[in-house]
Amino acid sequence: MEHAKNGDTVRVHYTGTLPDGRVFDSSSGRDPIEFTVGAGQVIPGFDDAVTGMQIGEEKSVTIPAESAYGPHRNELMLEVERSQFPPQVEPEIGQQFKLGQGDQTFVVTVKDIVEDRVMLDANHPLAGQDLTFSLELVEIA
């Protein structure tokens, strides 16, 4: 039986959960995710988990933060003056904005608002968290 290896295009059904059991993403009710193993299209731990699986195989794997979205990095926290937002925008905790710097854009999340200061977080929302995935390898192309 064929095993998934680097360079294979695979299709995988998955459900991702946080340490408290909350589902943060799932392919349930959708097409399975398709990617090339080892091409860097998914987080490293997901690539590693699928490597060696056979079609129809199911397994659960916990991926440490370092092999997922990395640690939460304090240097990606940014405090800005409320006046730097357009007048028609009223920032709220949890709200996300796209910021641009040069030819790069990135998403930031409002983490806190104190008086005229807004704390923005440019970390991936899942940074610093261990993630558990239930996987089923559907196809190797």
N, CA, C and O atoms as a GROMACS GRO file, in nm:
protein
  564
    1MET      N    1   0.084  -0.118   0.000
    1MET     CA    2   0.000   0.000   0.000
    1MET      C    3   0.089   0.124   0.000
    1MET      O    4   0.192   0.128   0.066
    2GLU      N    5   0.047   0.225  -0.075
    2GLU     CA    6   0.124   0.347  -0.091
    2GLU      C    7   0.116   0.436   0.034
    2GLU      O    8   0.010   0.449   0.095
    3HIS      N    9   0.229   0.495   0.070
    3HIS     CA   10   0.239   0.588   0.183
    3HIS      C   11   0.268   0.728   0.130
    3HIS      O   12   0.341   0.744   0.032
    4ALA      N   13   0.212   0.830   0.195
    4ALA     CA   14   0.237   0.968   0.156
    4ALA      C   15   0.383   1.003   0.184
    4ALA      O   16   0.436   0.972   0.290
    5LYS      N   17   0.447   1.066   0.087
    5LYS     CA   18   0.587   1.105   0.100
    5LYS      C   19   0.608   1.243   0.039
    5LYS      O   20   0.521   1.295  -0.031
    6ASN      N   21   0.724   1.304   0.066
    6ASN     CA   22   0.756   1.435   0.011
    6ASN      C   23   0.736   1.436  -0.140
    6ASN      O   24   0.777   1.344  -0.210
    7GLY      N   25   0.671   1.541  -0.188
    7GLY     CA   26   0.645   1.557  -0.331
    7GLY      C   27   0.509   1.506  -0.374
    7GLY      O   28   0.462   1.541  -0.482
    8ASP      N   29   0.444   1.423  -0.291
    8ASP     CA   30   0.310   1.373  -0.324
    8ASP      C   31   0.206   1.483  -0.302
    8ASP      O   32   0.215   1.558  -0.205
    9THR      N   33   0.110   1.492  -0.391
    9THR     CA   34  -0.006   1.578  -0.369
    9THR      C   35  -0.110   1.491  -0.299
    9THR      O   36  -0.147   1.385  -0.348
   10VAL      N   37  -0.156   1.538  -0.184
   10VAL     CA   38  -0.249   1.460  -0.103
   10VAL      C   39  -0.375   1.540  -0.076
   10VAL      O   40  -0.377   1.663  -0.085
   11ARG      N   41  -0.481   1.468  -0.042
   11ARG     CA   42  -0.606   1.529   0.003
   11ARG      C   43  -0.637   1.470   0.139
   11ARG      O   44  -0.641   1.348   0.157
   12VAL      N   45  -0.661   1.560   0.238
   12VAL     CA   46  -0.675   1.519   0.377
   12VAL      C   47  -0.796   1.587   0.439
   12VAL      O   48  -0.812   1.709   0.430
   13HIS      N   49  -0.882   1.506   0.503
   13HIS     CA   50  -0.986   1.563   0.588
   13HIS      C   51  -0.925   1.583   0.727
   13HIS      O   52  -0.846   1.501   0.773
   14TYR      N   53  -0.963   1.692   0.792
   14TYR     CA   54  -0.904   1.723   0.921
   14TYR      C   55  -1.002   1.798   1.009
   14TYR      O   56  -1.095   1.863   0.961
   15THR      N   57  -0.979   1.788   1.139
   15THR     CA   58  -1.044   1.874   1.238
   15THR      C   59  -0.935   1.917   1.335
   15THR      O   60  -0.865   1.834   1.392
   16GLY      N   61  -0.921   2.048   1.352
   16GLY     CA   62  -0.820   2.103   1.442
   16GLY      C   63  -0.884   2.154   1.569
   16GLY      O   64  -0.982   2.228   1.564
   17THR      N   65  -0.827   2.115   1.683
   17THR     CA   66  -0.880   2.159   1.812
   17THR      C   67  -0.770   2.222   1.896
   17THR      O   68  -0.651   2.193   1.881
   18LEU      N   69  -0.814   2.311   1.984
   18LEU     CA   70  -0.725   2.378   2.079
   18LEU      C   71  -0.712   2.292   2.205
   18LEU      O   72  -0.788   2.197   2.222
   19PRO      N   73  -0.617   2.324   2.293
   19PRO     CA   74  -0.601   2.245   2.415
   19PRO      C   75  -0.729   2.233   2.499
   19PRO      O   76  -0.746   2.134   2.571
   20ASP      N   77  -0.818   2.332   2.491
   20ASP     CA   78  -0.942   2.324   2.569
   20ASP      C   79  -1.052   2.246   2.496
   20ASP      O   80  -1.164   2.236   2.546
   21GLY      N   81  -1.021   2.190   2.378
   21GLY     CA   82  -1.116   2.108   2.304
   21GLY      C   83  -1.198   2.183   2.200
   21GLY      O   84  -1.270   2.120   2.122
   22ARG      N   85  -1.188   2.316   2.197
   22ARG     CA   86  -1.263   2.393   2.098
   22ARG      C   87  -1.208   2.368   1.958
   22ARG      O   88  -1.086   2.365   1.938
   23VAL      N   89  -1.299   2.348   1.861
   23VAL     CA   90  -1.259   2.331   1.721
   23VAL      C   91  -1.228   2.468   1.663
   23VAL      O   92  -1.309   2.560   1.672
   24PHE      N   93  -1.109   2.483   1.603
   24PHE     CA   94  -1.073   2.610   1.540
   24PHE      C   95  -1.082   2.603   1.389
   24PHE      O   96  -1.089   2.706   1.322
   25ASP      N   97  -1.083   2.482   1.332
   25ASP     CA   98  -1.098   2.467   1.187
   25ASP      C   99  -1.128   2.321   1.157
   25ASP      O  100  -1.088   2.231   1.231
   26SER      N  101  -1.200   2.299   1.047
   26SER     CA  102  -1.234   2.163   1.008
   26SER      C  103  -1.272   2.162   0.860
   26SER      O  104  -1.325   2.260   0.807
   27SER      N  105  -1.244   2.050   0.794
   27SER     CA  106  -1.287   2.032   0.656
   27SER      C  107  -1.423   1.964   0.651
   27SER      O  108  -1.474   1.935   0.543
   28SER      N  109  -1.483   1.937   0.765
   28SER     CA  110  -1.613   1.871   0.771
   28SER      C  111  -1.715   1.950   0.690
   28SER      O  112  -1.731   2.071   0.710
   29GLY      N  113  -1.783   1.882   0.601
   29GLY     CA  114  -1.883   1.947   0.517
   29GLY      C  115  -1.823   2.021   0.398
   29GLY      O  116  -1.895   2.084   0.322
   30ARG      N  117  -1.692   2.012   0.382
   30ARG     CA  118  -1.623   2.076   0.270
   30ARG      C  119  -1.533   1.972   0.203
   30ARG      O  120  -1.522   1.858   0.249
   31ASP      N  121  -1.470   2.014   0.096
   31ASP     CA  122  -1.371   1.928   0.032
   31ASP      C  123  -1.251   1.914   0.124
   31ASP      O  124  -1.222   2.006   0.201
   32PRO      N  125  -1.180   1.802   0.117
   32PRO     CA  126  -1.058   1.789   0.196
   32PRO      C  127  -0.954   1.891   0.149
   32PRO      O  128  -0.960   1.938   0.035
   33ILE      N  129  -0.861   1.924   0.236
   33ILE     CA  130  -0.751   2.014   0.199
   33ILE      C  131  -0.658   1.938   0.105
   33ILE      O  132  -0.633   1.819   0.124
   34GLU      N  133  -0.608   2.006   0.004
   34GLU     CA  134  -0.514   1.946  -0.091
   34GLU      C  135  -0.383   2.024  -0.085
   34GLU      O  136  -0.383   2.147  -0.092
   35PHE      N  137  -0.273   1.952  -0.072
   35PHE     CA  138  -0.142   2.017  -0.068
   35PHE      C  139  -0.035   1.917  -0.109
   35PHE      O  140  -0.060   1.796  -0.116
   36THR      N  141   0.084   1.969  -0.137
   36THR     CA  142   0.197   1.885  -0.172
   36THR      C  143   0.282   1.867  -0.048
   36THR      O  144   0.329   1.964   0.012
   37VAL      N  145   0.302   1.743  -0.009
   37VAL     CA  146   0.379   1.711   0.112
   37VAL      C  147   0.522   1.765   0.097
   37VAL      O  148   0.588   1.742  -0.004
   38GLY      N  149   0.566   1.836   0.199
   38GLY     CA  150   0.702   1.887   0.202
   38GLY      C  151   0.723   2.017   0.128
   38GLY      O  152   0.836   2.066   0.122
   39ALA      N  153   0.618   2.075   0.070
   39ALA     CA  154   0.632   2.198  -0.010
   39ALA      C  155   0.610   2.325   0.072
   39ALA      O  156   0.619   2.435   0.018
   40GLY      N  157   0.583   2.311   0.202
   40GLY     CA  158   0.565   2.429   0.286
   40GLY      C  159   0.430   2.496   0.270
   40GLY      O  160   0.414   2.613   0.304
   41GLN      N  161   0.332   2.423   0.219
   41GLN     CA  162   0.198   2.479   0.197
   41GLN      C  163   0.111   2.473   0.323
   41GLN      O  164   0.010   2.541   0.332
   42VAL      N  165   0.151   2.391   0.418
   42VAL     CA  166   0.080   2.378   0.546
   42VAL      C  167   0.185   2.391   0.657
   42VAL      O  168   0.305   2.389   0.630
   43ILE      N  169   0.139   2.404   0.781
   43ILE     CA  170   0.235   2.414   0.891
   43ILE      C  171   0.323   2.288   0.896
   43ILE      O  172   0.277   2.179   0.861
   44PRO      N  173   0.448   2.303   0.941
   44PRO     CA  174   0.542   2.190   0.938
   44PRO      C  175   0.490   2.064   1.009
   44PRO      O  176   0.508   1.954   0.958
   45GLY      N  177   0.428   2.080   1.124
   45GLY     CA  178   0.380   1.964   1.199
   45GLY      C  179   0.270   1.888   1.126
   45GLY      O  180   0.258   1.766   1.140
   46PHE      N  181   0.190   1.959   1.047
   46PHE     CA  182   0.083   1.895   0.968
   46PHE      C  183   0.148   1.812   0.857
   46PHE      O  184   0.110   1.698   0.834
   47ASP      N  185   0.246   1.872   0.788
   47ASP     CA  186   0.323   1.799   0.686
   47ASP      C  187   0.382   1.672   0.745
   47ASP      O  188   0.368   1.563   0.688
   48ASP      N  189   0.447   1.685   0.860
   48ASP     CA  190   0.512   1.570   0.924
   48ASP      C  191   0.410   1.462   0.960
   48ASP      O  192   0.438   1.343   0.946
   49ALA      N  193   0.292   1.504   1.008
   49ALA     CA  194   0.190   1.409   1.052
   49ALA      C  195   0.136   1.327   0.935
   49ALA      O  196   0.105   1.209   0.951
   50VAL      N  197   0.123   1.390   0.819
   50VAL     CA  198   0.066   1.321   0.702
   50VAL      C  199   0.170   1.229   0.638
   50VAL      O  200   0.134   1.126   0.579
   51THR      N  201   0.298   1.265   0.649
   51THR     CA  202   0.403   1.184   0.589
   51THR      C  203   0.398   1.041   0.647
   51THR      O  204   0.399   1.022   0.768
   52GLY      N  205   0.393   0.944   0.558
   52GLY     CA  206   0.389   0.804   0.600
   52GLY      C  207   0.249   0.746   0.614
   52GLY      O  208   0.234   0.625   0.631
   53MET      N  209   0.145   0.831   0.606
   53MET     CA  210   0.008   0.779   0.616
   53MET      C  211  -0.032   0.708   0.487
   53MET      O  212   0.019   0.738   0.379
   54GLN      N  213  -0.124   0.612   0.501
   54GLN     CA  214  -0.180   0.540   0.386
   54GLN      C  215  -0.321   0.591   0.359
   54GLN      O  216  -0.388   0.643   0.448
   55ILE      N  217  -0.367   0.576   0.235
   55ILE     CA  218  -0.503   0.616   0.199
   55ILE      C  219  -0.602   0.543   0.291
   55ILE      O  220  -0.592   0.422   0.311
   56GLY      N  221  -0.696   0.619   0.346
   56GLY     CA  222  -0.796   0.564   0.437
   56GLY      C  223  -0.754   0.563   0.582
   56GLY      O  224  -0.836   0.540   0.671
   57GLU      N  225  -0.626   0.587   0.608
   57GLU     CA  226  -0.576   0.588   0.747
   57GLU      C  227  -0.625   0.713   0.820
   57GLU      O  228  -0.632   0.822   0.763
   58GLU      N  229  -0.659   0.694   0.946
   58GLU     CA  230  -0.699   0.804   1.032
   58GLU      C  231  -0.608   0.806   1.154
   58GLU      O  232  -0.567   0.701   1.203
   59LYS      N  233  -0.578   0.926   1.201
   59LYS     CA  234  -0.500   0.936   1.324
   59LYS      C  235  -0.520   1.074   1.384
   59LYS      O  236  -0.570   1.166   1.319
   60SER      N  237  -0.481   1.086   1.510
   60SER     CA  238  -0.486   1.212   1.582
   60SER      C  239  -0.343   1.245   1.623
   60SER      O  240  -0.268   1.158   1.667
   61VAL      N  241  -0.307   1.372   1.607
   61VAL     CA  242  -0.172   1.415   1.639
   61VAL      C  243  -0.177   1.553   1.705
   61VAL      O  244  -0.254   1.639   1.663
   62THR      N  245  -0.095   1.572   1.808
   62THR     CA  246  -0.082   1.703   1.870
   62THR      C  247   0.048   1.764   1.821
   62THR      O  248   0.156   1.706   1.834
   63ILE      N  249   0.035   1.883   1.766
   63ILE     CA  250   0.149   1.954   1.708
   63ILE      C  251   0.188   2.067   1.804
   63ILE      O  252   0.107   2.155   1.831
   64PRO      N  253   0.310   2.064   1.855
   64PRO     CA  254   0.353   2.171   1.946
   64PRO      C  255   0.358   2.305   1.872
   64PRO      O  256   0.378   2.309   1.750
   65ALA      N  257   0.340   2.413   1.945
   65ALA     CA  258   0.338   2.547   1.887
   65ALA      C  259   0.457   2.572   1.794
   65ALA      O  260   0.441   2.634   1.689
   66GLU      N  261   0.574   2.524   1.831
   66GLU     CA  262   0.695   2.547   1.752
   66GLU      C  263   0.684   2.487   1.612
   66GLU      O  264   0.748   2.537   1.520
   67SER      N  265   0.604   2.381   1.595
   67SER     CA  266   0.586   2.318   1.465
   67SER      C  267   0.452   2.357   1.402
   67SER      O  268   0.412   2.302   1.300
   68ALA      N  269   0.385   2.452   1.466
   68ALA     CA  270   0.256   2.500   1.413
   68ALA      C  271   0.277   2.645   1.368
   68ALA      O  272   0.338   2.670   1.264
   69TYR      N  273   0.227   2.740   1.445
   69TYR     CA  274   0.239   2.882   1.408
   69TYR      C  275   0.344   2.954   1.490
   69TYR      O  276   0.349   3.077   1.492
   70GLY      N  277   0.429   2.878   1.559
   70GLY     CA  278   0.539   2.935   1.634
   70GLY      C  279   0.496   2.991   1.768
   70GLY      O  280   0.377   2.993   1.800
   71PRO      N  281   0.593   3.036   1.845
   71PRO     CA  282   0.561   3.094   1.975
   71PRO      C  283   0.497   3.232   1.959
   71PRO      O  284   0.511   3.296   1.854
   72HIS      N  285   0.427   3.276   2.061
   72HIS     CA  286   0.375   3.413   2.061
   72HIS      C  287   0.495   3.504   2.084
   72HIS      O  288   0.568   3.488   2.181
   73ARG      N  289   0.514   3.601   1.994
   73ARG     CA  290   0.631   3.688   2.001
   73ARG      C  291   0.591   3.828   2.045
   73ARG      O  292   0.513   3.896   1.977
   74ASN      N  293   0.644   3.871   2.158
   74ASN     CA  294   0.611   4.004   2.212
   74ASN      C  295   0.650   4.117   2.117
   74ASN      O  296   0.587   4.222   2.117
   75GLU      N  297   0.755   4.095   2.036
   75GLU     CA  298   0.797   4.201   1.944
   75GLU      C  299   0.696   4.226   1.832
   75GLU      O  300   0.709   4.324   1.758
   76LEU      N  301   0.596   4.139   1.821
   76LEU     CA  302   0.489   4.158   1.722
   76LEU      C  303   0.367   4.228   1.782
   76LEU      O  304   0.263   4.239   1.717
   77MET      N  305   0.381   4.275   1.905
   77MET     CA  306   0.278   4.357   1.970
   77MET      C  307   0.312   4.503   1.943
   77MET      O  308   0.428   4.543   1.953
   78LEU      N  309   0.212   4.581   1.909
   78LEU     CA  310   0.235   4.720   1.870
   78LEU      C  311   0.132   4.809   1.936
   78LEU      O  312   0.012   4.786   1.925
   79GLU      N  313   0.180   4.911   2.004
   79GLU     CA  314   0.088   5.007   2.065
   79GLU      C  315   0.086   5.132   1.978
   79GLU      O  316   0.191   5.189   1.946
   80VAL      N  317  -0.035   5.175   1.940
   80VAL     CA  318  -0.048   5.292   1.853
   80VAL      C  319  -0.148   5.390   1.914
   80VAL      O  320  -0.233   5.354   1.994
   81GLU      N  321  -0.134   5.514   1.873
   81GLU     CA  322  -0.229   5.618   1.915
   81GLU      C  323  -0.362   5.595   1.844
   81GLU      O  324  -0.364   5.560   1.725
   82ARG      N  325  -0.470   5.615   1.914
   82ARG     CA  326  -0.605   5.605   1.854
   82ARG      C  327  -0.617   5.697   1.734
   82ARG      O  328  -0.688   5.666   1.639
   83SER      N  329  -0.548   5.810   1.736
   83SER     CA  330  -0.554   5.908   1.629
   83SER      C  331  -0.496   5.856   1.497
   83SER      O  332  -0.516   5.917   1.392
   84GLN      N  333  -0.423   5.741   1.501
   84GLN     CA  334  -0.368   5.685   1.378
   84GLN      C  335  -0.473   5.608   1.298
   84GLN      O  336  -0.448   5.571   1.183
   85PHE      N  337  -0.590   5.584   1.356
   85PHE     CA  338  -0.700   5.521   1.284
   85PHE      C  339  -0.780   5.629   1.213
   85PHE      O  340  -0.789   5.741   1.262
   86PRO      N  341  -0.840   5.596   1.099
   86PRO     CA  342  -0.927   5.693   1.032
   86PRO      C  343  -1.041   5.733   1.126
   86PRO      O  344  -1.084   5.652   1.208
   87PRO      N  345  -1.091   5.856   1.116
   87PRO     CA  346  -1.194   5.905   1.208
   87PRO      C  347  -1.322   5.819   1.209
   87PRO      O  348  -1.389   5.810   1.312
   88GLN      N  349  -1.355   5.757   1.095
   88GLN     CA  350  -1.478   5.678   1.088
   88GLN      C  351  -1.462   5.537   1.144
   88GLN      O  352  -1.559   5.462   1.151
   89VAL      N  353  -1.339   5.499   1.184
   89VAL     CA  354  -1.313   5.364   1.237
   89VAL      C  355  -1.305   5.371   1.389
   89VAL      O  356  -1.226   5.447   1.445
   90GLU      N  357  -1.388   5.290   1.454
   90GLU     CA  358  -1.387   5.280   1.600
   90GLU      C  359  -1.334   5.142   1.637
   90GLU      O  360  -1.410   5.045   1.635
   91PRO      N  361  -1.204   5.128   1.670
   91PRO     CA  362  -1.148   4.996   1.699
   91PRO      C  363  -1.216   4.930   1.819
   91PRO      O  364  -1.251   4.995   1.917
   92GLU      N  365  -1.234   4.799   1.808
   92GLU     CA  366  -1.292   4.718   1.916
   92GLU      C  367  -1.203   4.598   1.940
   92GLU      O  368  -1.141   4.547   1.846
   93ILE      N  369  -1.197   4.550   2.063
   93ILE     CA  370  -1.116   4.433   2.097
   93ILE      C  371  -1.164   4.314   2.014
   93ILE      O  372  -1.283   4.286   2.005
   94GLY      N  373  -1.068   4.245   1.952
   94GLY     CA  374  -1.097   4.130   1.867
   94GLY      C  375  -1.107   4.165   1.719
   94GLY      O  376  -1.099   4.077   1.634
   95GLN      N  377  -1.124   4.291   1.688
   95GLN     CA  378  -1.134   4.335   1.550
   95GLN      C  379  -1.000   4.318   1.480
   95GLN      O  380  -0.894   4.334   1.541
   96GLN      N  381  -1.005   4.284   1.350
   96GLN     CA  382  -0.882   4.266   1.274
   96GLN      C  383  -0.873   4.371   1.165
   96GLN      O  384  -0.973   4.414   1.108
   97PHE      N  385  -0.750   4.411   1.138
   97PHE     CA  386  -0.720   4.509   1.034
   97PHE      C  387  -0.604   4.459   0.951
   97PHE      O  388  -0.517   4.388   1.001
   98LYS      N  389  -0.601   4.497   0.823
   98LYS     CA  390  -0.485   4.473   0.739
   98LYS      C  391  -0.401   4.599   0.739
   98LYS      O  392  -0.451   4.708   0.714
   99LEU      N  393  -0.273   4.581   0.767
   99LEU     CA  394  -0.179   4.692   0.763
   99LEU      C  395  -0.078   4.666   0.653
   99LEU      O  396  -0.045   4.552   0.621
  100GLY      N  397  -0.030   4.772   0.595
  100GLY     CA  398   0.071   4.760   0.491
  100GLY      C  399   0.197   4.833   0.530
  100GLY      O  400   0.193   4.941   0.589
  101GLN      N  401   0.310   4.772   0.494
  101GLN     CA  402   0.439   4.836   0.515
  101GLN      C  403   0.523   4.800   0.394
  101GLN      O  404   0.563   4.685   0.376
  102GLY      N  405   0.549   4.900   0.310
  102GLY     CA  406   0.619   4.872   0.185
  102GLY      C  407   0.530   4.786   0.098
  102GLY      O  408   0.414   4.818   0.076
  103ASP      N  409   0.586   4.676   0.048
  103ASP     CA  410   0.506   4.585  -0.036
  103ASP      C  411   0.448   4.469   0.044
  103ASP      O  412   0.395   4.374  -0.014
  104GLN      N  413   0.457   4.475   0.176
  104GLN     CA  414   0.404   4.370   0.262
  104GLN      C  415   0.275   4.414   0.329
  104GLN      O  416   0.260   4.529   0.370
  105THR      N  417   0.181   4.320   0.341
  105THR     CA  418   0.061   4.346   0.421
  105THR      C  419   0.052   4.235   0.525
  105THR      O  420   0.093   4.122   0.500
  106PHE      N  421  -0.003   4.269   0.639
  106PHE     CA  422  -0.022   4.168   0.744
  106PHE      C  423  -0.146   4.204   0.823
  106PHE      O  424  -0.190   4.319   0.825
  107VAL      N  425  -0.200   4.104   0.888
  107VAL     CA  426  -0.322   4.120   0.967
  107VAL      C  427  -0.284   4.141   1.113
  107VAL      O  428  -0.198   4.072   1.167
  108VAL      N  429  -0.348   4.238   1.176
  108VAL     CA  430  -0.330   4.262   1.318
  108VAL      C  431  -0.466   4.253   1.386
  108VAL      O  432  -0.569   4.281   1.326
  109THR      N  433  -0.463   4.213   1.512
  109THR     CA  434  -0.585   4.201   1.592
  109THR      C  435  -0.577   4.300   1.708
  109THR      O  436  -0.474   4.312   1.773
  110VAL      N  437  -0.687   4.371   1.732
  110VAL     CA  438  -0.693   4.462   1.845
  110VAL      C  439  -0.702   4.379   1.972
  110VAL      O  440  -0.797   4.303   1.990
  111LYS      N  441  -0.603   4.394   2.060
  111LYS     CA  442  -0.598   4.316   2.184
  111LYS      C  443  -0.647   4.396   2.305
  111LYS      O  444  -0.704   4.339   2.398
  112ASP      N  445  -0.624   4.528   2.302
  112ASP     CA  446  -0.663   4.609   2.417
  112ASP      C  447  -0.676   4.754   2.373
  112ASP      O  448  -0.610   4.798   2.278
  113ILE      N  449  -0.761   4.827   2.443
  113ILE     CA  450  -0.778   4.970   2.419
  113ILE      C  451  -0.778   5.038   2.556
  113ILE      O  452  -0.863   5.008   2.640
  114VAL      N  453  -0.683   5.129   2.576
  114VAL     CA  454  -0.675   5.203   2.702
  114VAL      C  455  -0.665   5.350   2.666
  114VAL      O  456  -0.567   5.397   2.609
  115GLU      N  457  -0.770   5.423   2.703
  115GLU     CA  458  -0.778   5.566   2.674
  115GLU      C  459  -0.753   5.591   2.526
  115GLU      O  460  -0.832   5.547   2.443
  116ASP      N  461  -0.645   5.659   2.491
  116ASP     CA  462  -0.619   5.694   2.351
  116ASP      C  463  -0.515   5.602   2.286
  116ASP      O  464  -0.458   5.635   2.182
  117ARG      N  465  -0.489   5.486   2.348
  117ARG     CA  466  -0.390   5.391   2.296
  117ARG      C  467  -0.458   5.259   2.259
  117ARG      O  468  -0.548   5.212   2.328
  118VAL      N  469  -0.414   5.202   2.147
  118VAL     CA  470  -0.469   5.075   2.098
  118VAL      C  471  -0.354   4.976   2.086
  118VAL      O  472  -0.254   5.004   2.021
  119MET      N  473  -0.370   4.859   2.150
  119MET     CA  474  -0.267   4.754   2.144
  119MET      C  475  -0.306   4.658   2.031
  119MET      O  476  -0.413   4.598   2.032
  120LEU      N  477  -0.215   4.644   1.934
  120LEU     CA  478  -0.236   4.556   1.819
  120LEU      C  479  -0.141   4.438   1.829
  120LEU      O  480  -0.028   4.450   1.875
  121ASP      N  481  -0.190   4.322   1.784
  121ASP     CA  482  -0.111   4.198   1.786
  121ASP      C  483  -0.098   4.147   1.644
  121ASP      O  484  -0.197   4.114   1.580
  122ALA      N  485   0.027   4.140   1.594
  122ALA     CA  486   0.052   4.090   1.459
  122ALA      C  487   0.088   3.941   1.457
  122ALA      O  488   0.119   3.887   1.352
  123ASN      N  489   0.083   3.875   1.573
  123ASN     CA  490   0.104   3.730   1.577
  123ASN      C  491  -0.013   3.661   1.508
  123ASN      O  492  -0.124   3.713   1.506
  124HIS      N  493   0.013   3.542   1.453
  124HIS     CA  494  -0.098   3.460   1.403
  124HIS      C  495  -0.188   3.431   1.522
  124HIS      O  496  -0.139   3.409   1.632
  125PRO      N  497  -0.321   3.430   1.502
  125PRO     CA  498  -0.412   3.405   1.615
  125PRO      C  499  -0.384   3.273   1.689
  125PRO      O  500  -0.421   3.260   1.806
  126LEU      N  501  -0.322   3.175   1.624
  126LEU     CA  502  -0.294   3.047   1.688
  126LEU      C  503  -0.148   3.035   1.736
  126LEU      O  504  -0.106   2.929   1.781
  127ALA      N  505  -0.072   3.144   1.726
  127ALA     CA  506   0.067   3.141   1.773
  127ALA      C  507   0.071   3.111   1.922
  127ALA      O  508  -0.012   3.159   1.999
  128GLY      N  509   0.168   3.030   1.961
  128GLY     CA  510   0.186   2.996   2.102
  128GLY      C  511   0.098   2.884   2.151
  128GLY      O  512   0.100   2.852   2.270
  129GLN      N  513   0.020   2.824   2.062
  129GLN     CA  514  -0.072   2.718   2.105
  129GLN      C  515  -0.036   2.584   2.043
  129GLN      O  516  -0.002   2.576   1.924
  130ASP      N  517  -0.043   2.480   2.124
  130ASP     CA  518  -0.032   2.344   2.072
  130ASP      C  519  -0.166   2.311   2.007
  130ASP      O  520  -0.271   2.343   2.062
  131LEU      N  521  -0.162   2.247   1.890
  131LEU     CA  522  -0.283   2.218   1.815
  131LEU      C  523  -0.298   2.068   1.796
  131LEU      O  524  -0.201   1.998   1.766
  132THR      N  525  -0.419   2.018   1.813
  132THR     CA  526  -0.446   1.876   1.790
  132THR      C  527  -0.529   1.862   1.663
  132THR      O  528  -0.629   1.932   1.644
  133PHE      N  529  -0.487   1.772   1.576
  133PHE     CA  530  -0.558   1.747   1.452
  133PHE      C  531  -0.601   1.601   1.445
  133PHE      O  532  -0.523   1.511   1.472
  134SER      N  533  -0.726   1.579   1.408
  134SER     CA  534  -0.774   1.448   1.367
  134SER      C  535  -0.763   1.447   1.215
  134SER      O  536  -0.819   1.534   1.148
  135LEU      N  537  -0.690   1.350   1.162
  135LEU     CA  538  -0.660   1.345   1.019
  135LEU      C  539  -0.714   1.219   0.955
  135LEU      O  540  -0.718   1.113   1.017
  136GLU      N  541  -0.754   1.231   0.829
  136GLU     CA  542  -0.786   1.114   0.746
  136GLU      C  543  -0.729   1.140   0.608
  136GLU      O  544  -0.769   1.234   0.540
  137LEU      N  545  -0.636   1.056   0.565
  137LEU     CA  546  -0.578   1.068   0.432
  137LEU      C  547  -0.677   1.010   0.331
  137LEU      O  548  -0.707   0.890   0.333
  138VAL      N  549  -0.726   1.095   0.242
  138VAL     CA  550  -0.831   1.056   0.147
  138VAL      C  551  -0.771   1.011   0.015
  138VAL      O  552  -0.820   0.916  -0.047
  139GLU      N  553  -0.664   1.079  -0.029
  139GLU     CA  554  -0.610   1.050  -0.162
  139GLU      C  555  -0.464   1.090  -0.171
  139GLU      O  556  -0.420   1.187  -0.109
  140ILE      N  557  -0.388   1.011  -0.249
  140ILE     CA  558  -0.251   1.046  -0.288
  140ILE      C  559  -0.252   1.052  -0.439
  140ILE      O  560  -0.283   0.953  -0.506
  141ALA      N  561  -0.217   1.168  -0.493
  141ALA     CA  562  -0.221   1.184  -0.639
  141ALA      C  563  -0.084   1.161  -0.700
  141ALA      O  564  -0.068   1.171  -0.821
   0.00000   0.00000   0.00000
